[in-house]
Amino acid sequence: MASGNWLDLSRVLIDPSCAMKVPAAFALQKNILPLCWIDGDLIVAMSNPSDVQSIALLRRALGVPVIAWAADENAIQAILRRLYGGVSALQGDVVREDAVSMVDYLIRSAFMRHASDIHFDPDREGIRVRFRVDGELDEIMRVPPELQPSVTSRLKVMANLKLDERRAPQDGAFSWDVPKAFSDVAASLDVRLATLPGRYGERVTLRLLETGLKSYTLGQIGLLNDDRAKFEGVLASPQGLTLLTGPTGSGKSTTLYAAIQYLQKLRPLNIITVENPIEYEIPGIFQAEVDIGDKVNFSKALRSILRHDPDVIMIGEIRDFESLDTAVKAALTGHLVLSTLHTNNAVNTVTRLTNMGLERHLSAATLRLSIAQRLVRSLCPHCREPYAVSAEEAAAFGMPDLEGRTVWRPRGCVYCAGRGMRGRIGLFEFFKPDSEISSAIASGVPEGELVRLSRIHGERSLVEDGLSKCLNGLTTLDEVYRVAGMF
């Protein structure tokens, strides 16, 4: 059946697993673009949704209802070329092509779906392929057992790994050039690959880092207006230490890049970064990439950077006392230093620095701002629906006054590939020492007292920041509780 509605494909997310259900030759011939599943229905885009014969053929072939939306013919053709590329046939749940075509198809699909990782998990039935999208793992397809060795070998060849080494983990990297059809600018995916031997073969994980594509600003990462003003105020100062904290995958690097781009526009500065790896290239910034060996490590790179007259130094991660000591000395001698640290919350930064060997008075003298960060999935603005907070939900957060307030929940539509969620947004907790808090840090007061002082000064917790975003329709209570409920 046809929906009769016109679809702007530039605003639509496409689920690659849908494409694997539709033969590429049929899709290209009939100009039918598979989009997603919604309540068991296959949603497709067609330039002629009144072509009931093609819809009926597709419905009989797949055994599911088909709903067609009208869309621009050229836009459909362009996306079909991106989606299928050199893959000539799709059968069932697997791409029955050679390993080269299959791997290329999966990388292209992951790029289109904005996936951060691709997981190749071997088991009795071959390889289960999953994409991590917005922090969640989605199963995309299964590689049959007869193709498992060739797919694994193809991935290892691309990363220049040893093909005959199957009993020890290996790490490698390769670059995948983004086809011109995907982007108006020259861009590539920096792909980091890791293997791990297992019972049914080698597990392979790809980390996809887009270079030359994204441009982040402080206004796009989810900072509320007052937090953004505080952050910008600290960035405007000529010296001091600012730390982004949180677990791996919490968006710390993205916030650092947004801060760097803000500084670029603020005034002419000599900005140098030390990273492992360089996740996003920033024009006009010198970015030094380090390795885990002795040739170029964080400590050596930092010592060298100080001889290049920097105004701002960005360190990918403070991971040992030597890099911490160099960063603190730089902050004390007129440099603005930005970095990341693994802690549970913003105030815990002080305890972590002390445990790494930094004296409390040096923390008090250099720490200008600590920001704890987490990522939650964002509600699709096209299909979110409002409801009143229940007593049980309010009790789960320990906030009875929340009962009856209006928040939103996901539903699912063609614009979000039926998921109800689209993209991610940051939750933030600020710890900005003033003279009173700095004195408390230097005197060695317990962490709980620093939390109390921070709240007195109006800083929100991660949960409170999350609830503000729930009330504004940006995310859900479930997401906030899942990611930050224990804090």
N, C-alpha and C positions, 0 to 999 in steps of 0.2 A: 504494500500500500504506500501511497505517497502522502507526505505531511503537508505539502502545499506551501511550505515556508521557505524563504530564501536564506541561505547560510553564507556568512562571511568566513571563508576558510582560514583567513589570516588570524582569526580569534579562536580557532578550534584546536583542541588537543586530539591527536590520533593515537589509537591503541594499536601498536604493531601486531599484537597477537590476532587481531581481527583480519589483518591482511593475509595471514597465513592460512586462513580458512577459505580464501577466495583465489582461484587460479589466476595468476598474473596475466596470462593471455586473454582470459575472459574480461578481467577488469580493464585492461588497456583497450580491448576491442570495443567494449560497450561503454567505455568512459564512466565506470562505476568505481567510486572511491570508498572502501570500507573504513568506517570511522571508529565505532565502538559498539559494545553491548550495553543495552539498558533494559533491565527486567526481562532478560531472555530474548529480546528483539535485536536483530542486527541493524544498526543504523548506517546508512550509506549516503553519499552525496552523488548526485547525477545532474548532468546538464539538461537531461530530459526526463524528469521523474514521472512523466506520464507514459513512459515506455513500459507498459505493464507486462509485456512478453519477457523482457530481460529480467524484470523483478521476479516473475513467476519461475523462470529458469533457475535463478539464484536460490529462491525459496525451496524449490524441489531438490536442488543439489545439496543444500546444507540442512534441510529439514527444520528450518527455524523461520519465524516471521521476519520479514524485511520491511523496514520503514525507510523511504527515500526522501531526502531533502534536495531542493534545487540549489545549484551552485554554479559559479562561472566555469565554463568548459575549459578555458585555458588554465585556470587555477587548478582544476582537477587533474589535467594532464601533467602539469608541472610537478604536483605532489606525487602522482603515480610514478613518474620517472625517478623521483628521489626515493620513493618507497621500495620499488622493485629493482631498479637499477639493472644489473646484468642477470638477475634471477629470472629464468624463463618459465618456471612452472612451480606451482605450490600444490601439494597434495596432503590432505588431512592436517595433522598438527605439526608436520616437519617439512623443512625445505629439502627436497630430494635433488640436490645439486652437488657439485664438487665442493671440497672443503674451502677453497679460496672464495667462491661465490657466497657460500654460507656465512663465513666469518665477515666478509664485507657487508653482507645484508644485515647482520646483527649489529655491527658497529654503526651503520647508517640508521638503523631503526632506533638504537640507543640515543644517537645524536638528536633525532627528530623528537624523541620522547623526553629529552632533557635528563637522561639518566646520568648518575654520577659513577656507577659501577656496573660491570657485567660479571655475573657469577656463572662459571661452568662447573657444575657439581656432578661427578660421575656416580652412577649407581648400577644396579643390576640391569636396568632397562636402557642404558646409554648415558647421555648427559642431560641433566636438567639445566636449562638456561634461564636465568633470572636477571632482571634489571632492578637496580635500586633507584626508585623515583620518589623524590620528596621524602627521602628517608625510609620508605617502605619497599619491601621486596615483592616484585610481581613476576610470576612465572610466565615466560614468553613462549617457550617451545621445548621439545625434547629432541635431542640428536640421537638417532638410532644407533645401536651398538656397533654396526658395521662401519659407521662413519666416525666413531669416537676417536680412534687412533690418528686418523688423518686431520681431524679438526684440532686436536691437541698439538700435533706436529706443526700445523700451519701457524698456530698462535706462537709457538716457540721459535719458529723460523723468523717471524715478524719481529720478535724481540731479541733475536740473535742469541738464543739460549742453546745449550747442548741438547741435541735430540736424543743421544744415547744415555743421558742421565735421567733416570726415572725414580731413583731411590732417595734423592736429596732435594730439598727445596731450592728453587732458583728465582732470581729477580732480574728483571730487565725492563726495557722501555722501547717504544717506537713512536713515530709521528704519523698520524693519519691526516692527509690533506682533505679539508672540507671541500666537496665539489662546489663549483661556482653557482650551481642551482640553489644551494642552501644559503648562500651569503653574498652580499654585495662587496664585501671586503675579503682580502686574502686572509685565511684563517686555517688553523689546524687543530687537531686534537693531540695533546701530549698524553700518550697512553702509558701508564705504569702497569707492568704485568708481574704477577707472582704465581709460582706453582707450589703445590704441596702434595706429596705422594699419599695415596690412600689405598684402601682395600680394592676398590674397583678402578683404579687408575689415578691419574694426576688431576687434582682440582686446580683450576686456573681462575684467577680473579684479575679483571682489568679495571683500573681506576682511570676515568676519563677527565682530563683537565683541558678545558677550552681556552686556547690562547688567541688573543686578537679579536675576541667577539664581544665580551661583556664589558659593560661600563657601570660600575656601582657607585651610587651616591649615598650620603648619609640620610637623604630623604626617602630612600627606597628600601631600607633594610628593616624598618619597623620601629624606629625610635619615636617615642612620643615627643611632642614639641619641647617640653621642659628638659627632657634628657638630651635631646639633640642640642639645645642651647648650652647645656653644661659641657657636653663633649666638645663643641666648637670653641667654647671659651678656653678649655684646657689646651686644645690644639693651637690656639693663637698665642700661647705662652712660648717663650724661646727655649725653655729647658724643663727638665723633669722626666719622670718615668710614668708611662701609661701602659697598663696591662689589660689584655682581654683574656678572660679565664673561662674554663669550661672543658668538657670532655671532647674527644676527637669527634669531628663531624657536627659541631655546634655552631658553625658559622663564624668562628673567630677570624679566620683569614679574610673572609669577605668583608668584615667590618674594618679590618686593618687597611684593605685596599681602598675602601670607601673613604677612610680617613686620609690616606695618601692623596687621593684625587681631590679632596677638599683642600688640603695644604697646597697642592699645585696651583689652585685658583686663588688662594689667599694672598700670596706674594711670591716673588722669585726666591727659590730656595734650592740648595744643593741637597738632594734627597738620595740616600743610598740604602738599599735593602740587602739583607743576607737571608737567603731562603733555601729550604730543602723539602720539596722541589719548588721551582718558580711556578706558581699555579696560574697566574694571569699576568700577561705582559702589559706594562703601563708605559706608553710613549713618554719620553722625556725624563724617565727615572732610570738610574743605573741599578740593575738588579744582579747581585752576585749569587750564583748557585753553588752550594757546598755539597760535599759528599761525606760519607761516614769514615773515610780513610784519613790518612795523615796529611795528604797534600793540601786540601782546602777544607778545614773544618770550621765550625762556628767561631771558636776562640781565635784562631789565626786570622780569619776574615775580619773579625771585629777589630783586632789590633791594627790590621792594615788599613781599615776604613778610617780610623781616627787620624791617619796621616794624609787623608784626602780632603780635609777641611769641610766635613759635612755640617749641615744645619740640622738635618733630621736623619735619624737612623731607625730603620725598621728591621727587627730581628724576628725571623719566622717563629722561633720558639726558644725560650730560656730553659735549657735542659740540664745545666750543671753549674757548679759554683763559679767556674772560670768564666763562662759566658755571662753569668749574673754579675760577677765582680766588674767585668769590663763595661757592662751596660750601666751599672750604677756610677762608675767613675765618669763615664761619658755624660750621664745626666747631671752629675755634680759640676762638670766643667763647661756648661753652657750649651748642651745639646738636648734636643727633644728626642726621646727614645720611646719607640712603640714596640710592643712585643706581646707574646702570648704565654700563658702558664696554665698548667692543669690543676685546678682547684674546684671545690664543690660550690662555693659561693664567692661573692665579691670580697667580703671581709676576711675570709679564709686566706686571702692572698698574703696578708701580713704573717700569719702562722707559717704558711708555706715558705716564704722568703727566709724566715727565721730558721726553719728546719734545714734549708739549703746552706745555712752558714752566714747569712747576712745579719749584722748587728741591728738591733731595733732602732737605734738612733739614725742609722743610715736609711732604713725604710721610711722613717718619719721625715727625713730631709729630702728624699727623692720622689716618693710616691705621690703623684698628683691625682691619679684616677685609676680605679680598678673597676672593670665591668664584667660581671658574670653574664653569660649568654647561653641560651638554648634556642632550638628551632622547633616550631610547631607548624603543622600544615595549615594552609589558608583556605577558608571557605570560598567556593566558587560564587562570585557575585551574581551569576545568572540564575542560580537555582536554590540558593539558601532559603530556609524558611524559619520564621520566628516562632518562639514558644516561651512559656513562662517557666522560670527555674522552679523545680520541685523542692519540697522540704528535704528530701533525701540528698539531693545534689548540694543544697546549701550546707547541710550538716557535714558532707564529705569534705568541704573546704573550711569547716569551722566558722562559717559566716552566716548565721541565721537571717541577717538582714538581706541576704541575697535572694531569699525566697520571693517569688513573684516577679522578679525583674525579668525584662525581655532579653533573651539571647537568641542565637541562631544555631541551626543544625544543618547537616548536609542532606541533599536529596539525590542529585545526579542528573546530568543533562548532556547534550551533545557537546557543549563547550568545554566540559571537564572530563570527557571520555567516560561519562557515567559514574564518576567517582565521588562527586560532590565536593571534592577538594582540588585545589589547583595552586601549585607553588608552595613556598614556605615563607614564614615571617619570623623575625627574631623576638624573643622575650629577653628583657634586660634588667639587671639589678646593678645599681650604681653604688660605689663607695668612694666618696670624694672627700678626702681629709682636709679640714680647715685647720686653723691654728690649735683649736681645742683638741680635735681628734689626733692631730700630729703629736701634740704633747702627751696624749694618752698612749699612743703607740710607743713613743720613746721611753715612757715610764714603765712599759711592760704590762699594761692592764690586760685581763683575760679577753678572749675573743668575744664572749657574750656581752661584755661591756661595750666593746666597739660596735657591735650590732645595735645595742640600745641607743648609743650616741648617734649612729647613722640614721636610725628611724626617727629620732627626735629632730634631726635636721631635714626630715621630709623625704628620705630616700625610700622607694618602693622595693618590696621583695619581688622575686621572680613570679610568684603566684599572683601578687597584686597587679603587676604589670600585665600578666596574662588575662586576669579578669577584666581589666580595662579594655583589652582587645576583644574579649568575648562580648562585652556590652556594646562595643562599636561594630559588631558583626564581622570581625576579621578572622576569628577562629572559634573553636568550640570548647566547652567546658571539659569534655573528654580529653581533648588534646592537651589542655593546660594541666589537667590532673596527671595524665600519663607522663608528661615531660618534666613538670615542676611541682607536682603535688606534694612530694616529700620534703620540699624546701619551705 
